[in-house]
Amino acid sequence: MPDDLALIEYLIRNTDGHEPPGVHRDRLADALVPPGFGCQAIEGWGDFRMRCRAAEVSFSMEPPGWQVTIEGPMAEPDGDQLVGAIAEQLGRFCGEPCEWLGFGVSA
């Protein structure tokens, strides 16, 4: 699949209870936009959405954790690096260790 058609899916959850780390809606950008990746918050569907270079990243809080979907031109290793940085930042922000699971590229 070409990178410009990629849809990469992840889940971020806390490591203890395997639940979504709680973040107040007004603080989502502070918790989810990692420095150094060229990302900025944008309007769109989901609980939070941002653009990272040419790709859009959406977040939806679901019972097992934060569902993260990357749409657009981003290779899977770059998506893994981005989501790893988000999980680490989210853990520091919430004061609870977080982990991420990748589900790969979908058509």
Summary of the structure (lengths in Angstrom):
residues: 107
radius of gyration: 12.7
end to end distance: 7.3
largest distance: 37.8
contacts: 325
relative contact order: 0.31
helix: 28%
strand: 37%
